[in-house]
Amino acid sequence: MSYRFLKSIRARIALWHLCTLAATLLLYMMINLAFLWQEELSELKDSLLDDLQLAENFFGLTDGKQLVWRGDERDLMQDGNQRWIELRNLHQGLIYSNFPDERIHSALPSPTRKPREHLFRSFRLSDGEALLVVQSIHQIHGQWVEIIVGRSRDRMSNVLGQLLMIQALGFPIVIVFAWIGSFFFAGRILSPLKTIIDQTKTISADMLHKRLPVENPDDELGQLSMTFNDLLGKLDRSFKQMRQFTADASHELRTPLAAIRAVGEMALRSPRNVEACQETIGSMLEEVDKLNRLLNDLLSLARSDSGMVEPVFELMDLGTVVQDEAALLKVLAEEKNQHLLMEIEQPCQLKLDRSIFRQAVSNLLHNAIKYTPEGKEIHITVGKTDEGCLLEITDSGPGIDAEHAALVFDRFYRVDKVRSRNTGGFGLGLAIAKWAVEIHGGRIELHSKPGGGCTFRVCLPRAKQPIGIPNA
C-alpha cells in the first residue's frame, strides 16, 4: 500500500476501521475459544464424576469379605468412547485397571485413609492421546478404596481445533469484505467534503458573497461548512471595508491635492506681488497641513488594523491625563471664546498607554470644540463607577439624530447636516478614539438628542493595585 494512497483521508478512515475491526474480531475469537474450552472441560469433568459413581456399582464382596470387580468391558464403552477405570483396595492392592499406562497411578498423590474426592489431573499416554483423570478415595462396604477414572481429551481438542480452523479461514474473508465496505462507506460519508472542496475552489476574491452548502448542520462536515461560511463572511466584510477605506482615503486625499494644484496653477497664470504670493503659499500650506493630519490618521488606523501596536501600560490617574490634554487644547477653545469646564469628582487609577489614550481624549475634545458654538461651554467630567473609571465630554452643539448615532464611529462617516468638510474634518477622529479606548479594554458610548448637544462617555477598567494619587 503506497504512502500516497495512505495520505487520503478516505483510505485512512477505512484502514483505521479495518484495524479496529480486526482487533475486535481477534479478541472475540480468543474469548469464544476460551469459553468453548471451559465449557468442554466442564462437560468432561461432569462425565468423569458420573464415571466415579458408575465405578462404585462395579464393586462386590466375596464370601471372604474381599472386594472384587464385577463389571463388564462393555460397560466401559459409551458412544464409542473408552472409559478408563482403576480400582484399588488400600489394604489388598489393585482390584481392576484398564489404563494402558501404569505411570498414571504413580503420578497421582499417594492414597491415604482419608476421604479425597475430585482430584483432577491431565496426562498424555505414550501413543500421544491426552487424558483427564480424577482420583477419589472413600469407603465402600467398610473398606478404604481408591478409584481413578479417566477419559480422552481428544474430542475436546478436535472441537476446539475445528472451531479455530473455521475462524482462521473466515478471518481473511471478513477482513477483505470489511475493507471493501469501509472504503465504500468512507467515500459516501466524505462525499460532502468533496463538494465543499469543489465549491471552495470556485470562490475567488470577487465571489466572497457565495456560501458553501450545509447538508447537516449537526455533524462535523456541516459544522465545517458553517465555519467556512463564517470565515467567508468575515473576509467579505473585510474586503468591502478595505475597498471602502481605499475609496474614501483616495477621495479625501484628492481634495487637498486638487486644492494645492488649483492654487498653484492660478498663481502661475497671473503675476502677483509678494503679498499675494504669501497668501497663495499660506493656502497651500494649510492644505498640506490637512493632508498631513489625514495621513497621520490613516497611519494610526492602519497600525490598529494590522495588530502591530503593542501598548506599554503604566499606572496613571485618569484625571491628570485628561487635565494635561485639555490644557493643550485650551487655546483652540479660547479662539472661539468657549469655556472648558473640568470636574474631577473622584480620582481614579488605571493602566494606560499615554501616547495612545491621548489620541482618544484629543479627538473627543477636538470634536467638541469643533461643533460647539462660540461662547458656549464644554463640560469634562472624570469619576468612578461600579465598573471602573469614567470620562464624559459634553458639548453644546446641535446634537446627532438617533439614526446617525450608531454610525459616527465608522471611518469617514459624516452626518450630512452637521459633519461637513467645511469644518476641516475627515470622519476619522471618532474611529481612532474608539480604537484607542478599546485597546485599553474599555468602551465608548454616545448619548445625544437633536439640539441638546452630545455626550461621549468613556468607561475604562480600574487598576487593581492603587498608588498614591497626585493632586489634580
C-alpha positions, 0 to 999 in steps of 0.5 A: 500500500503506497504512502500516497494512497495512505495520505487520503483521508478516505483510505485512512478512515477505512484502514483505521476501521479495518484495524479496529475491526480486526482487533475486535474480531481477534479478541472475540475469537480468543474469548469464544475459544476460551469459553468453548474450552471451559465449557468442554472441560466442564462437560468432561469433568461432569462425565468423569464424576458420573464415571466415579459413581458408575465405578462404585456399582462395579464393586462386590464382596466375596464370601471372604469379605474381599472386594472384587470387580464385577463389571463388564468391558462393555460397560466401559464403552459409551458412544464409542468412547473408552472409559478408563477405570482403576480400582484399588483396595488400600489394604489388598492392592489393585482390584481392576485397571484398564489404563494402558499406562501404569505411570498414571497411578504413580503420578497421582498423590499417594492414597491415604485413609482419608476421604479425597474426592475430585482430584483432577489431573491431565496426562498424555499416554505414550501413543500421544492421546491426552487424558483427564483423570480424577482420583477419589478415595472413600469407603465402600462396604467398610473398606478404604478404596481408591478409584481413578477414572479417566477419559480422552481429551481428544474430542475436546481438542478436535472441537476446539481445533475445528472451531479455530480452523473455521475462524482462521479461514473466515478471518481473511474473508471478513477482513477483505469484505470489511475493507471493501465496505469501509472504503465504500462507506468512507467515500459516501460519508466524505462525499460532502467534503468533496463538494465543499472542496469543489465549491471552495475552489470556485470562490475567488476574491470577487465571489466572497458573497457565495456560501458553501452548502450545509447538508447537516448542520449537526455533524462535523462536515456541516459544522465545517461548512458553517465555519467556512461560511463564517470565515467567508463572511468575515473576509467579505466584510473585510474586503468591502471595508478595505475597498471602502477605506481605499475609496474614501482615503483616495477621495479625501486625499484628492481634495487637498491635492486638487486644492494645492494644484488649483492654487498653484496653477492660478498663481502661475497664470497671473503675476502677483506681488509678494503679498499675494504670493504669501497668501497663495503659499499660506493656502497651500500650506494649510492644505498640506497641513490637512493632508498631513493630519489625514495621513497621520490618521490613516497611519494610526488606523492602519497600525490598529488594523494590522495588530502591530501596536503593542501598548506599554501600560503604566499606572496613571490617574485618569484625571491628570491625563485628561487635565494635561490634554485639555490644557493643550487644547485650551487655546483652540477653545479660547479662539472661539471664546468657549469655556472648558469646564473640568470636574474631577469628582473622584480620582481614579487609577488605571493602566494606560498607554499615554501616547495612545489614550491621548489620541482618544481624549484629543479627538473627543475634545477636538470634536467638541470644540469643533461643533460647539458654538462660540461662547458656549461651554464644554463640560469634562467630567472624570469619576468612578463607577461600579465598573471602573473609571469614567470620562464624559465630554459634553458639548453644546452643539446641535446634537446627532439624530438617533439614526446617525448615532450608531454610525459616527464611529465608522471611518469617514462617516459624516452626518450630512447636516452637521459633519461637513468638510467645511469644518476641516474634518475627515470622519476619522477622529471618532474611529481612532478614539474608539480604537484607542479606548478599546485597546485599553479594554474599555468602551465608548458610548454616545448619548445625544438628542437633536439640539441638546448637544452630545455626550461621549462617555468613556468607561475604562477598567480600574487598576487593581493595585492603587498608588498614591494619587497626585493632586489634580 
